[in-house]
Amino acid sequence: MHVLSRFASTMEPPRPREGYDKLISLTLEEQPSAGYTRQDVLAILQRLRDSPSVRVNAHGTQGTIQPPRKQVDG
Amino acid sequence: MSSGRLVRLYRQNKPRSHVSWYGMEGTALLHTHETSSQRSHWISIAREFPGTTVWVIVFDTPYDVSSNPLPPSRGRCCPPLIGDDSWLCRYYAPPPQMHPRFVRRGCGTVSRASFIAFSDHSYIDYLGRFQGKTTQQ
């Protein structure tokens, strides 16, 4: 319990300026009580995929995700 | 305990280490990615691959929930195991099997492991480029 308490005290919630593109937060109620099935995991990933971009650039404003570079043949 | 240390302990196969990892005895407490600096390490690695997107899932669980014994059917205090068998095998040999004790434990157990292949969650951009590169060779 002490260790868990210490972990909780040092936890820093993610902030958009860290550079990630998408984030979802699953509350306790949103976490399946009987363990995760394959469908649960895929549903979470789909929810994450459908969530809006939250990426923030170095200037502190919301930016856009750069499309992946195309492979150059030859 | 960091995931790196957990892996090292597993490889060393210390029989009485305080690690519970597919058959080893004890308790494992993972607290990786809890600070911005820890997360920035992995985000920096992802940014080395142009076009890669970084997704974050926060399992917002009060820590006192993890301190309460849970019946075996309730494993929600831990995130599911997500990965590809081939990826996992690089780190854990033989491939992970759900040890009966691992399943039975209350706090900190994963009652069911869900192995999801990369193709299941369609990182189309990444996979397309990777597979295209592979076929060109």
Backbone of each chain as ProteinMPNN parsed JSONL, in Angstrom:
{"seq_chain_A": "MHVLSRFASTMEPPRPREGYDKLISLTLEEQPSAGYTRQDVLAILQRLRDSPSVRVNAHGTQGTIQPPRKQVDG", "coords_chain_A": {"N_chain_A": [[0.834, -1.198, 0.0], [1.955, 1.209, 0.782], [3.89, 1.524, -1.176], [2.309, 1.726, -3.45], [1.009, 4.08, -2.848], [3.135, 5.835, -2.971], [3.784, 5.659, -5.659], [1.496, 6.816, -6.701], [1.798, 9.419, -5.838], [3.923, 10.356, -7.292], [3.069, 10.306, -9.837], [2.61, 11.765, -12.975], [0.199, 13.25, -14.813], [-0.439, 12.757, -18.3], [0.322, 15.319, -20.674], [-0.68, 17.336, -23.429], [1.48, 18.738, -24.591], [3.588, 17.041, -24.428], [3.909, 15.689, -26.724], [2.533, 13.556, -27.828], [0.072, 12.101, -30.039], [-2.585, 11.217, -29.842], [-4.938, 10.591, -27.228], [-6.664, 8.629, -24.899], [-8.638, 8.196, -21.987], [-9.356, 5.746, -19.701], [-11.78, 5.286, -17.428], [-12.423, 3.771, -14.221], [-14.935, 2.665, -14.347], [-15.172, 2.25, -17.025], [-13.545, 0.184, -17.555], [-13.411, -3.217, -18.231], [-14.977, -5.451, -16.019], [-14.599, -8.132, -15.911], [-12.152, -8.829, -16.912], [-10.103, -8.434, -19.863], [-11.336, -9.019, -23.01], [-10.612, -10.128, -26.343], [-12.236, -8.633, -28.026], [-12.77, -6.447, -26.415], [-10.269, -5.203, -26.294], [-9.818, -4.563, -28.986], [-11.935, -2.799, -29.36], [-11.205, -0.694, -27.705], [-8.897, 0.157, -29.001], [-10.031, 0.983, -31.387], [-11.598, 3.087, -30.506], [-9.608, 4.797, -29.696], [-8.39, 5.282, -32.126], [-10.379, 6.705, -33.408], [-10.501, 9.006, -31.95], [-9.976, 12.569, -31.561], [-7.091, 14.422, -32.756], [-4.603, 15.522, -30.503], [-2.253, 16.688, -30.526], [0.305, 18.964, -29.73], [2.283, 21.611, -30.837], [5.675, 22.92, -30.622], [5.248, 25.54, -30.009], [3.147, 25.639, -28.369], [0.644, 25.562, -29.41], [-2.1, 23.912, -31.004], [-1.243, 21.54, -33.342], [-0.909, 20.018, -36.586], [-0.928, 16.656, -37.737], [1.747, 15.334, -39.466], [1.555, 13.879, -42.652], [2.481, 10.486, -43.44], [5.659, 9.892, -44.893], [6.09, 9.216, -48.339], [7.189, 6.215, -49.836], [10.02, 6.131, -51.838], [10.414, 4.77, -54.865], [12.966, 2.786, -56.334]], "CA_chain_A": [[0.0, 0.0, 0.0], [2.862, 2.356, 0.841], [4.524, 1.662, -2.489], [1.291, 2.229, -4.369], [0.79, 5.485, -2.502], [4.276, 6.594, -3.482], [3.614, 5.732, -7.104], [0.437, 7.781, -6.998], [2.277, 10.77, -5.558], [4.889, 10.765, -8.314], [2.432, 10.213, -11.147], [2.362, 13.01, -13.705], [-0.742, 12.985, -15.904], [0.058, 13.179, -19.621], [-0.102, 16.623, -21.185], [-0.509, 17.344, -24.889], [2.767, 19.278, -25.018], [4.602, 15.992, -24.417], [4.176, 15.322, -28.102], [1.75, 12.449, -28.365], [-0.935, 12.524, -31.009], [-3.933, 10.929, -29.37], [-4.996, 10.053, -25.866], [-7.953, 8.367, -24.274], [-8.513, 7.806, -20.592], [-10.386, 4.786, -19.33], [-12.083, 5.319, -16.003], [-12.636, 2.445, -13.638], [-16.223, 2.156, -14.838], [-15.022, 1.881, -18.429], [-12.674, -0.975, -17.652], [-14.243, -4.41, -18.047], [-14.795, -6.05, -14.696], [-14.298, -9.56, -16.029], [-10.95, -9.004, -17.705], [-10.189, -7.935, -21.229], [-11.434, -9.964, -24.113], [-10.051, -9.609, -27.597], [-13.146, -7.597, -28.52], [-12.562, -5.263, -25.576], [-9.027, -4.545, -26.702], [-10.01, -3.971, -30.305], [-12.84, -1.658, -29.21], [-10.411, 0.406, -27.129], [-8.03, 0.667, -30.06], [-10.873, 1.697, -32.347], [-11.958, 4.359, -29.861], [-8.409, 5.633, -29.742], [-8.18, 5.664, -33.518], [-11.409, 7.682, -33.763], [-10.406, 10.207, -31.113], [-9.32, 13.678, -32.267], [-5.68, 14.654, -32.466], [-4.379, 16.497, -29.439], [-0.826, 17.025, -30.561], [0.623, 20.378, -29.585], [3.642, 21.842, -31.313], [6.601, 23.55, -29.676], [4.774, 26.879, -29.658], [2.033, 25.52, -27.444], [-0.631, 25.565, -30.111], [-2.399, 22.61, -31.563], [-0.736, 21.42, -34.697], [-1.456, 18.931, -37.391], [-0.045, 15.51, -37.898], [2.301, 15.253, -40.802], [1.286, 12.585, -43.274], [3.694, 9.681, -43.581], [6.402, 10.087, -46.13], [5.904, 8.154, -49.311], [8.394, 5.498, -50.228], [10.499, 6.456, -53.184], [10.887, 3.548, -55.516], [14.202, 2.874, -57.096]], "C_chain_A": [[0.876, 1.257, 0.0], [3.489, 2.602, -0.53], [3.531, 2.226, -3.497], [1.023, 3.702, -4.115], [1.913, 6.353, -3.054], [4.191, 6.736, -4.998], [2.593, 6.797, -7.467], [0.932, 9.21, -6.806], [3.239, 11.27, -6.622], [4.297, 10.734, -9.722], [2.21, 11.601, -11.735], [1.401, 12.704, -14.843], [-0.172, 13.466, -17.232], [-0.51, 14.535, -20.022], [0.188, 16.668, -22.685], [0.859, 17.842, -25.341], [3.875, 18.222, -24.996], [4.866, 15.456, -25.82], [3.418, 14.13, -28.621], [0.63, 12.988, -29.237], [-2.362, 12.328, -30.516], [-3.87, 10.349, -27.965], [-6.438, 9.766, -25.512], [-7.687, 7.912, -22.853], [-9.678, 6.904, -20.238], [-10.597, 4.853, -17.827], [-12.32, 3.897, -15.509], [-13.924, 1.826, -14.165], [-16.12, 1.688, -16.286], [-14.128, 0.664, -18.625], [-13.488, -2.228, -17.356], [-13.93, -5.105, -16.729], [-14.4, -7.516, -14.768], [-13.031, -9.813, -16.84], [-11.185, -8.592, -19.142], [-10.297, -9.078, -22.215], [-10.771, -9.331, -25.332], [-10.908, -8.472, -28.143], [-12.99, -6.315, -27.707], [-11.343, -4.47, -26.049], [-9.192, -3.859, -28.045], [-10.931, -2.761, -30.246], [-12.102, -0.447, -28.643], [-9.516, 1.018, -28.2], [-8.824, 1.451, -31.1], [-11.273, 3.06, -31.785], [-10.787, 5.329, -29.906], [-8.168, 6.144, -31.156], [-9.149, 6.768, -33.926], [-11.31, 8.981, -32.967], [-9.663, 11.311, -31.866], [-7.859, 13.818, -31.865], [-5.532, 15.73, -31.404], [-2.938, 17.002, -29.456], [-0.626, 18.537, -30.538], [2.056, 20.576, -30.022], [4.465, 22.616, -30.278], [6.142, 24.93, -29.233], [3.554, 26.827, -28.741], [0.675, 25.579, -28.087], [-0.844, 24.223, -30.771], [-1.973, 22.552, -33.01], [-1.41, 20.295, -35.442], [-0.428, 17.832, -37.517], [0.463, 15.47, -39.325], [1.993, 13.894, -41.402], [2.58, 11.804, -43.422], [4.354, 9.935, -44.92], [6.181, 8.907, -47.057], [7.246, 7.524, -49.641], [8.764, 5.887, -51.644], [11.071, 5.194, -53.802], [12.182, 3.819, -56.272], [15.222, 3.642, -56.332]], "O_chain_A": [[0.581, 2.236, -0.686], [3.601, 3.742, -0.982], [3.871, 3.097, -4.298], [0.833, 4.479, -5.051], [1.678, 7.459, -3.541], [4.488, 7.795, -5.551], [2.785, 7.574, -8.403], [0.524, 10.112, -7.537], [3.359, 12.477, -6.834], [4.967, 11.101, -10.687], [1.687, 12.496, -11.069], [1.759, 11.963, -15.759], [0.512, 14.488, -17.273], [-1.668, 14.851, -19.746], [1.18, 16.108, -23.151], [1.353, 17.406, -26.381], [4.976, 18.471, -25.487], [5.905, 14.85, -26.08], [3.637, 13.72, -29.761], [0.287, 14.169, -29.181], [-3.234, 13.167, -30.744], [-2.893, 9.71, -27.571], [-7.328, 10.569, -25.793], [-6.65, 7.32, -22.555], [-10.84, 7.253, -20.447], [-9.705, 4.517, -17.049], [-12.402, 2.953, -16.294], [-13.997, 0.619, -14.399], [-16.89, 0.833, -16.723], [-13.977, 0.174, -19.744], [-14.181, -2.293, -16.34], [-12.769, -5.317, -16.378], [-13.916, -8.078, -13.786], [-12.858, -10.898, -17.396], [-12.324, -8.424, -19.579], [-9.461, -9.981, -22.248], [-10.421, -8.151, -25.332], [-10.391, -7.479, -28.654], [-13.07, -5.217, -28.258], [-11.383, -3.247, -26.183], [-8.764, -2.719, -28.229], [-10.741, -1.8, -30.991], [-12.347, 0.687, -29.054], [-9.39, 2.239, -28.297], [-8.35, 2.457, -31.627], [-11.283, 4.06, -32.503], [-10.961, 6.528, -30.126], [-7.789, 7.298, -31.355], [-8.793, 7.661, -34.694], [-11.983, 9.957, -33.297], [-8.816, 11.024, -32.713], [-7.448, 13.394, -30.785], [-6.254, 16.727, -31.41], [-2.477, 17.655, -28.52], [-1.309, 19.281, -31.241], [2.944, 19.815, -29.637], [3.981, 22.919, -29.188], [6.59, 25.438, -28.205], [2.998, 27.865, -28.383], [-0.342, 25.64, -27.396], [0.105, 23.494, -31.06], [-2.314, 23.429, -33.804], [-2.374, 19.699, -34.96], [0.777, 18.06, -37.415], [-0.314, 15.564, -40.275], [2.151, 12.869, -40.739], [3.657, 12.393, -43.519], [3.694, 10.16, -45.934], [6.096, 7.757, -46.624], [8.278, 8.19, -49.715], [7.912, 5.959, -52.53], [12.061, 4.633, -53.334], [12.437, 4.917, -56.766], [16.341, 3.827, -56.811]]}, "seq_chain_B": "MSSGRLVRLYRQNKPRSHVSWYGMEGTALLHTHETSSQRSHWISIAREFPGTTVWVIVFDTPYDVSSNPLPPSRGRCCPPLIGDDSWLCRYYAPPPQMHPRFVRRGCGTVSRASFIAFSDHSYIDYLGRFQGKTTQQ", "coords_chain_B": {"N_chain_B": [[9.256, -0.897, -10.219], [11.109, -0.994, -13.11], [10.234, -1.89, -16.501], [12.391, -2.8, -17.89], [14.145, -3.709, -15.923], [12.593, -5.732, -14.933], [12.565, -7.515, -17.058], [15.269, -8.146, -17.139], [15.55, -9.449, -14.69], [13.95, -11.604, -15.175], [15.355, -12.896, -17.194], [17.63, -13.591, -15.844], [16.514, -15.38, -14.224], [16.049, -15.608, -11.444], [15.141, -17.512, -8.783], [13.904, -16.685, -6.395], [13.368, -14.06, -6.532], [11.59, -10.946, -6.25], [9.48, -11.093, -8.142], [6.759, -11.566, -10.237], [6.186, -13.307, -12.877], [4.979, -14.975, -15.278], [5.125, -17.569, -13.989], [7.18, -17.216, -12.203], [7.853, -16.548, -8.762], [6.371, -14.261, -6.416], [5.907, -10.696, -6.3], [5.074, -8.269, -8.649], [5.466, -4.905, -9.367], [4.681, -2.56, -11.532], [5.63, 0.555, -12.72], [6.104, 2.118, -14.908], [6.425, 4.81, -17.238], [5.287, 6.844, -15.777], [6.009, 9.432, -15.406], [6.561, 12.584, -17.072], [9.114, 12.78, -18.183], [9.898, 10.125, -18.417], [8.097, 9.217, -20.303], [8.757, 10.808, -22.439], [11.048, 9.716, -23.448], [10.253, 7.458, -24.925], [8.557, 8.635, -26.739], [10.331, 10.199, -28.145], [11.809, 8.221, -29.423], [9.818, 7.204, -31.09], [9.462, 9.384, -32.772], [11.639, 9.242, -34.359], [10.931, 7.812, -36.485], [9.52, 8.815, -39.198], [6.155, 9.849, -39.668], [5.074, 8.141, -37.877], [2.591, 7.73, -35.437], [1.787, 8.652, -32.108], [0.099, 7.112, -29.624], [-1.793, 7.257, -26.658], [-2.966, 5.466, -23.912], [-4.68, 5.869, -21.015], [-5.098, 4.201, -18.109], [-7.167, 4.906, -15.897], [-7.094, 4.37, -12.82], [-7.829, 4.315, -9.452], [-5.321, 4.112, -6.945], [-5.873, 2.756, -4.619], [-7.635, 0.837, -5.336], [-6.113, -1.136, -6.456], [-4.966, -2.169, -4.225], [-6.789, -3.702, -2.977], [-7.903, -7.002, -2.535], [-8.947, -8.8, -5.318], [-11.575, -10.716, -6.741], [-10.884, -13.647, -8.729], [-12.106, -13.348, -11.208], [-12.089, -10.711, -11.747], [-10.08, -8.72, -13.227], [-9.392, -6.107, -13.672], [-7.634, -4.257, -12.712], [-5.336, -4.215, -13.99], [-3.838, -3.449, -17.124], [-4.622, -4.976, -20.308], [-2.644, -7.569, -21.829], [-1.004, -6.736, -24.637], [0.127, -7.549, -27.764], [2.319, -8.931, -30.189], [2.888, -12.269, -30.981], [5.363, -12.944, -32.054], [6.861, -10.758, -31.405], [6.823, -10.792, -28.641], [8.198, -13.108, -28.159], [10.798, -12.452, -28.528], [11.581, -11.38, -26.199], [10.713, -13.008, -24.155], [11.394, -16.188, -23.605], [10.576, -19.511, -23.09], [7.575, -18.836, -25.132], [5.104, -16.761, -23.515], [3.107, -18.255, -21.06], [0.026, -18.647, -19.415], [0.361, -18.874, -16.149], [-1.029, -20.934, -13.589], [-1.02, -19.874, -10.958], [-0.515, -17.265, -11.45], [-2.838, -16.471, -12.644], [-4.62, -16.842, -10.588], [-4.038, -15.065, -8.527], [-5.09, -12.207, -6.675], [-4.848, -9.13, -6.414], [-3.354, -7.253, -8.908], [-3.394, -9.083, -10.945], [-3.706, -10.499, -14.193], [-6.479, -11.601, -15.526], [-6.986, -12.719, -17.892], [-5.213, -13.073, -20.805], [-4.891, -11.075, -23.632], [-3.885, -11.478, -26.755], [-3.021, -9.515, -29.272], [-2.525, -9.151, -32.61], [-0.367, -7.095, -34.615], [-1.517, -6.584, -37.033], [-4.174, -6.541, -36.439], [-4.87, -4.088, -35.466], [-4.483, -2.283, -37.409], [-2.249, -0.446, -38.237], [-1.991, 1.036, -40.712], [-0.447, 2.773, -42.273], [2.151, 2.468, -41.282], [2.53, -0.318, -41.459], [2.097, -0.695, -44.167], [4.212, 0.655, -45.338], [6.315, -0.738, -44.21], [5.895, -3.374, -45.071], [5.949, -2.93, -47.796], [8.569, -2.171, -48.142], [9.786, -4.484, -47.435], [8.981, -6.259, -49.435], [10.218, -5.155, -51.587], [12.795, -5.811, -51.325]], "CA_chain_B": [[10.286, -1.606, -10.959], [10.979, -0.716, -14.537], [10.046, -3.083, -17.317], [13.712, -3.294, -18.245], [14.666, -4.505, -14.815], [11.778, -6.934, -14.854], [13.053, -8.432, -18.082], [16.586, -8.642, -16.737], [15.372, -10.437, -13.629], [13.403, -12.817, -15.769], [16.413, -13.586, -17.916], [18.522, -14.189, -14.858], [15.728, -16.469, -13.654], [16.258, -15.736, -10.013], [13.942, -18.204, -8.312], [13.239, -16.074, -5.255], [13.253, -12.618, -6.704], [10.226, -10.472, -6.017], [8.914, -10.881, -9.472], [5.775, -12.545, -10.666], [6.18, -13.146, -14.332], [4.811, -16.251, -15.941], [5.612, -18.734, -13.273], [8.102, -16.864, -11.14], [7.119, -16.238, -7.549], [6.545, -12.942, -5.835], [4.999, -9.622, -6.696], [5.643, -7.285, -9.571], [4.797, -3.61, -9.409], [5.196, -1.799, -12.659], [5.239, 1.961, -12.691], [6.762, 2.803, -16.016], [5.674, 5.848, -17.945], [4.5, 7.62, -14.825], [6.398, 10.837, -15.453], [6.73, 13.143, -18.411], [10.451, 12.476, -18.697], [9.925, 8.72, -18.831], [7.325, 9.078, -21.539], [9.422, 11.507, -23.533], [12.045, 8.806, -24.01], [9.628, 6.614, -25.942], [8.034, 9.506, -27.784], [11.484, 10.574, -28.963], [12.117, 7.082, -30.287], [8.776, 7.133, -32.123], [9.652, 10.485, -33.714], [12.726, 8.909, -35.272], [10.32, 7.136, -37.63], [8.555, 9.796, -39.72], [4.826, 9.341, -39.951], [4.575, 7.335, -36.759], [1.763, 8.46, -34.488], [1.925, 8.199, -30.722], [-1.2, 7.02, -28.965], [-1.684, 7.025, -25.22], [-4.146, 4.981, -23.195], [-4.542, 6.029, -19.572], [-5.999, 3.38, -17.305], [-7.351, 5.784, -14.744], [-7.542, 3.498, -11.734], [-7.321, 4.733, -8.143], [-4.35, 3.127, -6.482], [-6.393, 1.923, -3.54], [-8.32, -0.303, -5.943], [-5.122, -2.188, -6.643], [-4.568, -2.735, -2.935], [-7.842, -4.59, -2.507], [-7.953, -8.291, -3.221], [-10.04, -8.909, -6.27], [-11.847, -12.097, -7.148], [-10.134, -13.983, -9.952], [-12.768, -12.943, -12.444], [-12.005, -9.269, -11.938], [-8.681, -8.399, -13.406], [-9.337, -4.831, -14.361], [-6.64, -3.333, -12.182], [-4.174, -4.255, -14.872], [-4.181, -3.391, -18.543], [-4.445, -6.257, -20.988], [-1.38, -7.771, -22.527], [-1.201, -6.531, -26.065], [1.384, -7.744, -28.46], [2.395, -9.928, -31.236], [3.64, -13.393, -30.448], [6.748, -12.937, -32.494], [7.536, -9.705, -30.663], [6.996, -11.227, -27.26], [9.173, -14.185, -28.081], [12.142, -11.895, -28.468], [11.886, -11.025, -24.82], [10.378, -14.064, -23.222], [11.461, -17.507, -24.206], [9.595, -19.799, -24.136], [6.459, -17.897, -25.198], [4.413, -16.678, -22.234], [1.942, -19.088, -20.779], [-0.644, -18.18, -18.21], [0.597, -19.77, -15.036], [-2.227, -20.982, -12.742], [-0.932, -18.95, -9.825], [-0.588, -15.922, -12.009], [-4.247, -16.207, -12.9], [-5.403, -16.871, -9.347], [-3.757, -13.971, -7.62], [-6.095, -11.155, -6.697], [-4.35, -7.825, -6.827], [-2.287, -7.233, -9.881], [-3.409, -10.192, -11.889], [-4.408, -10.385, -15.463], [-7.253, -12.833, -15.514], [-7.021, -13.276, -19.241], [-4.311, -12.332, -21.678], [-5.39, -10.902, -24.991], [-2.783, -11.246, -27.658], [-3.527, -8.866, -30.467], [-1.474, -8.97, -33.609], [-0.291, -5.736, -35.142], [-2.445, -6.454, -38.16], [-5.526, -6.353, -35.932], [-5.206, -2.692, -35.194], [-4.319, -1.554, -38.665], [-1.33, 0.667, -38.444], [-1.883, 0.843, -42.151], [0.659, 3.538, -42.828], [3.42, 1.861, -40.911], [2.638, -1.665, -42.006], [2.201, -0.606, -45.609], [5.571, 1.026, -45.709], [7.219, -1.8, -43.8], [5.732, -4.514, -45.953], [6.413, -2.54, -49.111], [10.027, -2.201, -48.121], [10.214, -5.88, -47.381], [8.782, -6.919, -50.714], [11.126, -4.605, -52.585], [14.132, -6.355, -51.167]], "C_chain_B": [[10.08, -1.345, -12.447], [10.809, -2.009, -15.307], [11.385, -3.674, -17.718], [14.304, -4.167, -17.154], [13.889, -5.807, -14.671], [12.269, -7.97, -15.856], [14.402, -9.004, -17.687], [16.462, -9.703, -15.652], [14.832, -11.744, -14.184], [14.512, -13.607, -16.445], [17.387, -14.259, -16.955], [17.859, -15.355, -14.145], [16.038, -16.687, -12.186], [15.006, -16.342, -9.382], [13.223, -17.486, -7.179], [13.164, -14.562, -5.362], [11.787, -12.204, -6.569], [9.573, -10.107, -7.337], [7.904, -11.972, -9.756], [5.623, -12.396, -12.167], [6.153, -14.516, -14.959], [5.512, -17.388, -15.208], [6.603, -18.416, -12.182], [7.302, -16.38, -9.94], [7.337, -14.791, -7.141], [5.538, -11.944, -6.369], [5.723, -8.652, -7.611], [4.805, -6.017, -9.525], [5.443, -2.793, -10.517], [4.73, -0.355, -12.562], [5.995, 2.731, -13.759], [5.834, 3.847, -16.603], [4.869, 6.723, -17.004], [4.858, 9.102, -14.854], [6.585, 11.279, -16.897], [8.087, 12.766, -18.997], [10.555, 11.026, -19.149], [9.195, 8.535, -20.159], [8.045, 9.73, -22.719], [10.469, 10.633, -24.198], [11.441, 8.022, -25.166], [9.054, 7.456, -27.071], [9.167, 9.94, -28.712], [11.867, 9.449, -29.92], [11.103, 7.002, -31.426], [8.987, 8.203, -33.186], [10.811, 10.241, -34.665], [12.202, 8.209, -36.521], [9.224, 8.052, -38.166], [7.223, 9.152, -40.06], [4.236, 8.501, -38.838], [3.748, 8.211, -35.822], [1.892, 7.815, -33.109], [0.561, 8.256, -30.06], [-0.983, 6.663, -27.497], [-3.02, 6.522, -24.687], [-3.865, 5.104, -21.704], [-5.574, 5.141, -18.893], [-6.148, 4.082, -15.96], [-7.974, 4.987, -13.593], [-6.974, 4.001, -10.41], [-6.408, 3.674, -7.545], [-4.885, 2.259, -5.362], [-7.206, 0.746, -4.079], [-7.351, -1.463, -6.088], [-4.7, -2.828, -5.325], [-5.603, -3.706, -2.399], [-7.793, -5.907, -3.26], [-9.169, -8.358, -4.125], [-10.318, -10.375, -6.538], [-11.189, -12.382, -8.48], [-10.78, -13.488, -11.227], [-12.621, -11.46, -12.716], [-10.546, -8.868, -12.026], [-8.466, -7.008, -13.944], [-8.319, -3.863, -13.787], [-5.375, -3.355, -13.035], [-4.628, -4.117, -16.311], [-3.985, -4.746, -19.179], [-3.057, -6.36, -21.6], [-1.648, -7.665, -24.016], [0.131, -6.754, -26.752], [1.266, -8.801, -29.522], [3.289, -11.045, -30.734], [5.117, -13.32, -30.817], [7.545, -11.879, -31.732], [7.834, -10.15, -29.241], [8.092, -12.27, -27.142], [10.605, -13.665, -28.054], [12.56, -11.642, -27.025], [11.68, -12.185, -23.858], [10.41, -15.395, -23.947], [11.432, -18.55, -23.087], [8.45, -18.797, -24.126], [5.655, -17.92, -23.911], [3.206, -17.591, -22.161], [1.316, -18.586, -19.482], [-0.472, -19.214, -17.104], [-0.626, -19.767, -14.121], [-2.179, -20.007, -11.575], [-1.049, -17.517, -10.291], [-2.037, -15.524, -12.23], [-5.008, -16.052, -11.585], [-5.21, -15.644, -8.488], [-4.78, -12.852, -7.76], [-5.556, -9.862, -7.235], [-3.245, -7.993, -7.86], [-2.295, -8.399, -10.838], [-4.03, -9.773, -13.201], [-5.171, -11.68, -15.614], [-7.257, -13.497, -16.883], [-6.086, -12.448, -20.106], [-4.901, -12.255, -23.071], [-4.211, -10.579, -25.897], [-3.335, -10.735, -28.986], [-2.361, -8.662, -31.421], [-1.494, -7.542, -34.124], [-1.292, -5.537, -36.267], [-3.872, -6.232, -37.696], [-5.87, -4.898, -35.712], [-4.643, -1.762, -36.254], [-3.497, -0.282, -38.58], [-0.991, 0.65, -39.924], [-0.643, 1.54, -42.701], [1.996, 2.853, -42.552], [3.588, 0.504, -41.571], [2.815, -1.624, -43.519], [3.615, -0.285, -46.048], [6.54, -0.099, -45.387], [7.138, -2.97, -44.77], [6.202, -4.186, -47.363], [7.926, -2.603, -49.211], [10.532, -3.633, -48.152], [10.102, -6.541, -48.738], [9.716, -6.395, -51.787], [12.497, -5.249, -52.521], [14.26, -7.71, -51.846]], "O_chain_B": [[8.967, -1.473, -12.957], [11.184, -3.083, -14.838], [11.516, -4.888, -17.871], [14.884, -5.22, -17.42], [14.452, -6.848, -14.332], [12.376, -9.155, -15.539], [14.659, -10.194, -17.87], [17.159, -10.718, -15.673], [15.196, -12.832, -13.739], [14.605, -14.825, -16.294], [17.897, -15.347, -17.22], [18.522, -16.202, -13.547], [16.261, -17.815, -11.745], [13.93, -15.747, -9.442], [12.017, -17.672, -7.021], [12.921, -13.874, -4.371], [10.876, -13.011, -6.753], [9.181, -8.967, -7.584], [8.167, -13.154, -9.54], [4.995, -11.453, -12.65], [7.194, -15.144, -15.147], [6.379, -18.068, -15.757], [6.852, -19.252, -11.314], [6.197, -15.861, -10.092], [8.352, -14.179, -7.475], [4.457, -12.311, -6.83], [6.864, -8.271, -7.35], [3.579, -6.064, -9.633], [6.604, -2.396, -10.428], [3.547, -0.094, -12.343], [6.461, 3.848, -13.535], [4.612, 3.765, -16.473], [3.856, 7.291, -17.412], [4.089, 9.935, -14.376], [6.743, 10.466, -17.808], [8.187, 12.465, -20.187], [11.218, 10.726, -20.142], [9.64, 7.781, -21.025], [7.952, 9.26, -23.853], [10.749, 10.794, -25.386], [12.028, 7.928, -26.244], [9.064, 7.037, -28.229], [8.979, 10.037, -29.925], [12.206, 9.693, -31.078], [11.467, 6.765, -32.577], [8.725, 7.967, -34.365], [10.956, 10.945, -35.663], [12.933, 8.031, -37.495], [8.113, 8.059, -37.637], [7.159, 8.074, -40.651], [3.046, 8.185, -38.847], [4.169, 9.31, -35.459], [2.079, 6.605, -32.977], [-0.051, 9.319, -29.953], [-0.104, 5.873, -27.152], [-4.072, 7.09, -24.981], [-2.916, 4.507, -21.195], [-6.778, 5.314, -19.084], [-5.368, 3.877, -15.03], [-9.192, 4.939, -13.423], [-5.756, 4.103, -10.265], [-6.691, 2.479, -7.63], [-4.408, 1.141, -5.166], [-7.44, -0.228, -3.364], [-7.709, -2.621, -5.873], [-4.133, -3.92, -5.321], [-5.324, -4.455, -1.463], [-7.657, -5.925, -4.484], [-10.28, -8.009, -3.726], [-9.395, -11.19, -6.561], [-10.96, -11.469, -9.273], [-10.095, -13.235, -12.217], [-12.983, -10.989, -13.794], [-9.871, -8.7, -11.011], [-7.462, -6.748, -14.607], [-8.15, -2.762, -14.312], [-4.45, -2.578, -12.799], [-5.692, -4.617, -16.679], [-3.257, -5.583, -18.644], [-2.392, -5.354, -21.851], [-2.434, -8.429, -24.574], [1.148, -6.192, -26.346], [0.237, -9.454, -29.697], [4.33, -10.79, -30.13], [5.996, -13.596, -30.001], [8.729, -12.058, -31.447], [8.921, -9.926, -28.707], [8.823, -12.312, -26.153], [11.516, -14.362, -27.607], [13.742, -11.687, -26.685], [12.396, -12.317, -22.865], [9.563, -15.685, -24.792], [12.254, -18.445, -22.177], [8.356, -17.984, -23.206], [5.527, -18.968, -23.277], [2.401, -17.675, -23.089], [2.018, -18.154, -18.568], [-1.081, -20.283, -17.127], [-1.212, -18.709, -13.892], [-3.187, -19.383, -11.242], [-1.614, -16.667, -9.603], [-2.412, -14.37, -12.024], [-5.924, -15.237, -11.479], [-6.133, -15.225, -7.789], [-5.275, -12.591, -8.857], [-5.782, -9.53, -8.399], [-2.322, -8.788, -7.683], [-1.283, -8.673, -11.483], [-4.784, -8.804, -13.277], [-4.576, -12.74, -15.808], [-7.504, -14.697, -17.003], [-6.183, -11.221, -20.117], [-5.356, -13.259, -23.62], [-3.617, -9.506, -25.793], [-4.026, -11.45, -29.711], [-1.342, -8.071, -31.065], [-2.521, -6.865, -34.071], [-1.847, -4.45, -36.433], [-4.707, -5.779, -38.479], [-7.039, -4.517, -35.766], [-4.368, -0.591, -35.994], [-3.996, 0.817, -38.823], [0.118, 0.306, -40.333], [0.11, 0.97, -43.49], [2.836, 2.682, -43.435], [4.626, 0.203, -42.161], [3.577, -2.405, -44.089], [4.144, -0.868, -46.995], [7.456, -0.391, -46.155], [8.154, -3.491, -45.23], [6.776, -5.032, -48.05], [8.486, -3.029, -50.221], [11.536, -3.956, -48.787], [10.99, -7.284, -49.157], [9.988, -7.079, -52.773], [13.258, -5.248, -53.489], [15.33, -8.319, -51.812]]}, "name": "protein", "num_of_chains": 2, "seq": "MHVLSRFASTMEPPRPREGYDKLISLTLEEQPSAGYTRQDVLAILQRLRDSPSVRVNAHGTQGTIQPPRKQVDGMSSGRLVRLYRQNKPRSHVSWYGMEGTALLHTHETSSQRSHWISIAREFPGTTVWVIVFDTPYDVSSNPLPPSRGRCCPPLIGDDSWLCRYYAPPPQMHPRFVRRGCGTVSRASFIAFSDHSYIDYLGRFQGKTTQQ"}
